[in-house]
Amino acid sequence: MRDRRPSHKTRERLKSVAEAAGKRVTLPRALSKLGYCSRTQAERLIAESRVAVDGRTVSDASAWVDLSTARISVDGLVIAAETKIYLMLNKPRGLVTTRHDPEGRPTVFDCLKDFDIPHLSPVGRLDKASEGLLLFTNDTEFAQILLDPITHVTKTYHVQIDRLMDDEEIAVMTSGIRHDGELLTAIAARRLRQGDRNSWIEVELDEGRNRQIRRMLEALGAECLRLVRVAIGGLQLGELPKGAVRALTEAELQALRRRAGMERARR
């Protein structure tokens, strides 16, 4: 398997991203990063002259502030940084990854009813038919870097298909499959187990193309029966029950940060 640790160049870019995300930002983004409200809501508050920076009212939503020094208040109340939260969910099949669904379908936030945390957002997505490990956080910098393709944080899936898969097809998944003009490649694939009519394979990706595994299987003439994400980086879904939520441990969080190069970027 190829070495997927971030290069020096990548770490330098991550450092600049972290510095930009953590210090100088627009005022609406600052309010969002502090966990007070969404950027859209912040723009409305600013337009209504309800936001002040260092005691001076700001009515321009494009104004920049330094989060490390600025004293931001709304309606005279100083806004403090929100405690950072990191959760993992074993997403059941049939839930959509959004907070509110216009069609009224159940969402992943139905599993988080006991967590009254403003601006908690999923890190990436799993489609309605997919299951497994889904992260949530209110730490926008963490989410941004974890999802950035340059960090090559791997995601591992266990996939049930409607037939047996031979060695040649497994090899094709790692050499690349063209679908709708796009080259789709897994960094690793192997058989897990098989029966008489279907089989399970493990697929590892380091990019987030839309419906990537399903499209690769479709190009091979196979149907995806189940798709379960079992790991992100070194973080394992483990025995977490379906629909259950738990906080990441400090060790798990630091391991993810190291995998994404975030610890090096902070030095």
TORBAMI-149066 format. One record per residue (C-alpha): residue number from 1; chain; z, y, x. Coordinates in steps of 0.001 Angstrom, whole numbers, always signed. Layout:
- i,ch,w,v,u
- NUM,A,Z,Y,X
...
This chain:
- i,ch,w,v,u
- 1,A,+0,+0,+0
- 2,A,-836,+3473,+1243
- 3,A,+1912,+5812,+2447
- 4,A,+2493,+8196,-455
- 5,A,+5158,+10397,+1118
- 6,A,+4259,+14109,+926
- 7,A,+2572,+15444,+4061
- 8,A,+3828,+18458,+5992
- 9,A,+1154,+20589,+4310
- 10,A,+2225,+19320,+903
- 11,A,+5886,+20037,+1656
- 12,A,+5019,+23583,+2679
- 13,A,+3164,+24087,-586
- 14,A,+6103,+22632,-2505
- 15,A,+8386,+25018,-672
- 16,A,+6321,+28004,-1776
- 17,A,+6170,+26650,-5341
- 18,A,+9938,+26171,-5402
- 19,A,+10568,+29624,-3979
- 20,A,+8206,+31262,-6452
- 21,A,+9606,+29293,-9382
- 22,A,+13186,+29911,-8338
- 23,A,+13112,+33619,-7445
- 24,A,+10325,+36035,-8428
- 25,A,+9073,+35329,-11947
- 26,A,+7954,+37315,-14970
- 27,A,+10729,+38433,-17295
- 28,A,+9730,+36051,-20152
- 29,A,+9719,+33148,-17701
- 30,A,+13084,+34252,-16344
- 31,A,+14637,+34057,-19816
- 32,A,+13039,+30641,-20277
- 33,A,+14279,+29340,-16909
- 34,A,+17767,+30566,-17724
- 35,A,+17638,+28462,-20880
- 36,A,+18019,+31388,-23257
- 37,A,+14766,+31054,-25242
- 38,A,+11114,+30113,-24972
- 39,A,+8649,+32430,-23242
- 40,A,+7064,+33313,-26596
- 41,A,+10456,+34224,-28032
- 42,A,+11239,+36197,-24876
- 43,A,+8059,+38243,-25208
- 44,A,+9121,+39178,-28741
- 45,A,+12604,+40205,-27591
- 46,A,+11109,+42332,-24816
- 47,A,+8669,+44016,-27221
- 48,A,+11650,+44861,-29455
- 49,A,+13394,+46542,-26448
- 50,A,+16310,+44124,-26643
- 51,A,+16144,+42985,-22998
- 52,A,+17568,+44858,-20006
- 53,A,+17374,+44189,-16277
- 54,A,+20141,+45628,-14127
- 55,A,+21189,+47856,-17019
- 56,A,+17728,+49296,-17738
- 57,A,+15781,+48330,-20882
- 58,A,+12461,+46639,-20130
- 59,A,+9678,+46642,-22732
- 60,A,+6887,+45291,-20518
- 61,A,+6565,+41487,-20720
- 62,A,+4552,+41442,-17485
- 63,A,+7456,+42853,-15461
- 64,A,+8616,+40694,-12545
- 65,A,+12234,+40011,-11683
- 66,A,+14061,+38259,-8862
- 67,A,+16217,+35548,-10435
- 68,A,+18449,+35410,-7361
- 69,A,+19565,+39042,-7789
- 70,A,+18581,+40371,-11247
- 71,A,+21237,+40900,-13926
- 72,A,+19450,+40157,-17197
- 73,A,+20958,+40883,-20598
- 74,A,+19849,+40528,-24224
- 75,A,+21403,+42807,-26848
- 76,A,+23931,+43851,-24205
- 77,A,+25070,+40314,-23374
- 78,A,+24461,+39077,-19825
- 79,A,+22504,+35815,-19683
- 80,A,+23904,+33197,-17314
- 81,A,+21918,+30282,-15923
- 82,A,+22142,+27183,-18080
- 83,A,+23575,+23961,-16703
- 84,A,+20748,+21676,-15623
- 85,A,+20421,+18441,-17606
- 86,A,+18460,+15302,-16627
- 87,A,+18088,+12471,-19145
- 88,A,+16111,+9270,-19453
- 89,A,+14976,+7689,-22728
- 90,A,+13625,+4225,-23431
- 91,A,+10929,+5479,-25791
- 92,A,+10189,+3174,-28721
- 93,A,+6626,+2590,-29814
- 94,A,+5494,+4795,-32715
- 95,A,+7111,+8076,-31642
- 96,A,+5047,+11070,-30579
- 97,A,+6086,+13059,-27509
- 98,A,+6628,+16470,-29058
- 99,A,+9498,+18386,-30600
- 100,A,+7806,+19115,-33940
- 101,A,+4857,+17193,-35341
- 102,A,+2640,+18965,-37901
- 103,A,+1869,+15597,-39516
- 104,A,+5550,+14847,-39994
- 105,A,+5559,+11785,-37742
- 106,A,+8791,+10747,-36001
- 107,A,+9162,+12225,-32514
- 108,A,+11017,+11371,-29315
- 109,A,+13497,+14140,-30161
- 110,A,+14764,+11992,-33034
- 111,A,+16395,+9904,-30287
- 112,A,+18113,+12993,-28833
- 113,A,+19952,+14210,-31929
- 114,A,+23308,+13896,-30170
- 115,A,+22168,+16212,-27357
- 116,A,+22404,+19837,-28490
- 117,A,+20606,+21287,-25470
- 118,A,+18221,+24244,-25919
- 119,A,+14779,+23984,-24306
- 120,A,+15155,+20373,-23287
- 121,A,+11590,+19166,-22680
- 122,A,+9930,+15865,-21787
- 123,A,+8612,+15502,-18243
- 124,A,+5065,+14428,-19017
- 125,A,+4142,+12306,-21996
- 126,A,+3806,+8813,-23370
- 127,A,+1330,+8425,-26220
- 128,A,+2425,+7204,-29635
- 129,A,+1552,+3562,-28952
- 130,A,+3234,+3479,-25520
- 131,A,+6853,+2638,-24722
- 132,A,+9380,+2914,-21963
- 133,A,+10760,+5403,-19475
- 134,A,+10510,+9070,-20426
- 135,A,+12438,+11828,-18667
- 136,A,+13820,+15009,-20246
- 137,A,+15176,+18111,-18538
- 138,A,+15726,+21830,-18906
- 139,A,+15008,+22272,-15172
- 140,A,+11458,+23646,-15202
- 141,A,+11128,+23634,-11407
- 142,A,+12072,+19942,-11238
- 143,A,+9608,+19042,-14002
- 144,A,+6792,+21087,-12484
- 145,A,+7065,+19524,-9038
- 146,A,+7594,+15989,-10354
- 147,A,+4358,+16263,-12368
- 148,A,+2297,+17963,-9650
- 149,A,-442,+15507,-8496
- 150,A,+73,+16512,-4855
- 151,A,+3520,+14902,-4798
- 152,A,+2103,+11428,-5614
- 153,A,+5219,+10348,-7503
- 154,A,+4234,+6902,-8748
- 155,A,+4622,+5565,-12273
- 156,A,+4755,+1829,-12915
- 157,A,+3684,+144,-16156
- 158,A,+3880,-3358,-17570
- 159,A,+836,-3974,-19735
- 160,A,+77,-6797,-22143
- 161,A,-3643,-7460,-22670
- 162,A,-5489,-9656,-25135
- 163,A,-6866,-12116,-22590
- 164,A,-6407,-13450,-19072
- 165,A,-7397,-11226,-16151
- 166,A,-8925,-12684,-12989
- 167,A,-8509,-11600,-9373
- 168,A,-11817,-9738,-9319
- 169,A,-10828,-7562,-12288
- 170,A,-7440,-6847,-10729
- 171,A,-9213,-5735,-7558
- 172,A,-11565,-3491,-9524
- 173,A,-8596,-1614,-10981
- 174,A,-7528,-563,-7486
- 175,A,-11029,+125,-6152
- 176,A,-11892,+2341,-9111
- 177,A,-13455,+2122,-12565
- 178,A,-15788,+4756,-13968
- 179,A,-15166,+5671,-17611
- 180,A,-16870,+8566,-19419
- 181,A,-18037,+9936,-16088
- 182,A,-14541,+9919,-14550
- 183,A,-13389,+7642,-11733
- 184,A,-10065,+6023,-12648
- 185,A,-8048,+4246,-9965
- 186,A,-4712,+2455,-9830
- 187,A,-2912,+2388,-6481
- 188,A,-1622,-1124,-7189
- 189,A,-2168,-3851,-9801
- 190,A,-1023,-7455,-10079
- 191,A,-539,-10234,-12611
- 192,A,+2993,-10741,-13882
- 193,A,+2621,-13718,-16208
- 194,A,+109,-15229,-18594
- 195,A,-125,-17504,-21578
- 196,A,-3039,-19288,-23184
- 197,A,-4589,-16192,-24773
- 198,A,-2985,-13096,-23273
- 199,A,-1329,-11903,-20112
- 200,A,+914,-9242,-18629
- 201,A,-78,-7154,-15621
- 202,A,+1741,-4495,-13615
- 203,A,-152,-1276,-12882
- 204,A,+996,+1543,-10616
- 205,A,-481,+5043,-10853
- 206,A,+64,+8233,-8918
- 207,A,-1947,+10522,-11187
- 208,A,-1719,+11404,-14855
- 209,A,-5195,+11047,-16317
- 210,A,-5340,+10961,-20118
- 211,A,-4914,+7381,-21435
- 212,A,-5822,+6149,-17964
- 213,A,-4727,+2512,-18199
- 214,A,-6116,+2036,-21698
- 215,A,-9457,+3478,-20589
- 216,A,-9583,+1257,-17512
- 217,A,-8932,-1830,-19610
- 218,A,-11508,-721,-22161
- 219,A,-14103,-467,-19374
- 220,A,-13225,-4054,-18393
- 221,A,-13624,-5242,-21978
- 222,A,-9916,-5890,-22478
- 223,A,-7644,-4597,-25228
- 224,A,-4206,-3174,-24445
- 225,A,-1634,-4803,-26753
- 226,A,+1489,-3191,-25272
- 227,A,+2054,-601,-22570
- 228,A,+5561,-57,-21214
- 229,A,+6433,+2409,-18451
- 230,A,+9152,+735,-16394
- 231,A,+9595,+3106,-13436
- 232,A,+8987,+6643,-12186
- 233,A,+9173,+6805,-8413
- 234,A,+12128,+4593,-7582
- 235,A,+13840,+5262,-10922
- 236,A,+13896,+2061,-12979
- 237,A,+14098,+1768,-16763
- 238,A,+16349,-1233,-16249
- 239,A,+18317,-2582,-19209
- 240,A,+18468,+661,-21203
- 241,A,+18091,-386,-24868
- 242,A,+15102,+734,-26906
- 243,A,+15687,+4227,-28291
- 244,A,+18759,+4785,-26088
- 245,A,+19319,+7831,-23878
- 246,A,+21463,+8292,-20782
- 247,A,+21955,+10899,-18081
- 248,A,+20536,+10285,-14627
- 249,A,+23149,+9639,-11972
- 250,A,+23381,+12027,-9036
- 251,A,+22024,+9290,-6753
- 252,A,+19021,+8720,-9038
- 253,A,+18313,+12435,-9237
- 254,A,+18483,+12913,-5474
- 255,A,+16233,+9892,-4908
- 256,A,+13622,+11389,-7261
- 257,A,+13878,+14723,-5470
- 258,A,+13330,+13037,-2127
- 259,A,+10376,+11063,-3487
- 260,A,+8745,+14299,-4658
- 261,A,+9504,+16079,-1385
- 262,A,+11835,+18551,-3094
- 263,A,+14724,+18025,-687
- 264,A,+12477,+18779,+2279
- 265,A,+11006,+21815,+480
- 266,A,+14494,+23318,+101
- 267,A,+15256,+23199,+3820
